[in-house]
């Protein structure tokens, strides 16, 4: 399963993401590359997988009874998504412009900037830097300037289960700062 939730339009080794797995999943949540508010897209070259997925997404008017869900996209959501599809390349270009500005502006800061491999053509869904000092200090300072930054995730998965002994995860979480990046940013 290829998780492409945040990577619509990205490439790896000159190939579009979404073509590497037996199943590829994209998200259309409000903050993603294209939004329909909620929902997503499943891709597969397997007719069997697609048939099963189509069957699971709609419980109504079936000959047999098995567990199914009501996961259909509404016409309004589809129209919203289709209306943005032609703008995807602009959205990606705009994010790259913002990344160039951030990289220039932050080169003298105490941040470790994002690194991008030559094999990857990213879409920059997020701009995450690694702070060298106390992340909370940055969050408070930026908030005073009305710049809403946050940690990339609310908390690491292992913390929900009170697991210990993951120092690298803890350090990454304690120092990662997600800075706003979206096409309408001025």
Buried (B, 14 or more C-beta within 10 A) or exposed (E): EBEBBBBBBBBBEEEBBBEEBEBBBBBBBEEBBBBBEEBBBBBBEEEEBBEEBEEBBEBEEEEEEEEBEEBEBEEEBBEBBEEBEEEBEEBBEBBBEBBEEBBEEBEEEEBBBBEEEEEEBBBBBBBBBBBEEEBEEBBEEBEEEEEEBBBEEEEBEBBEEEEEEBEEBBEBBBBBBBBBBBBEEE
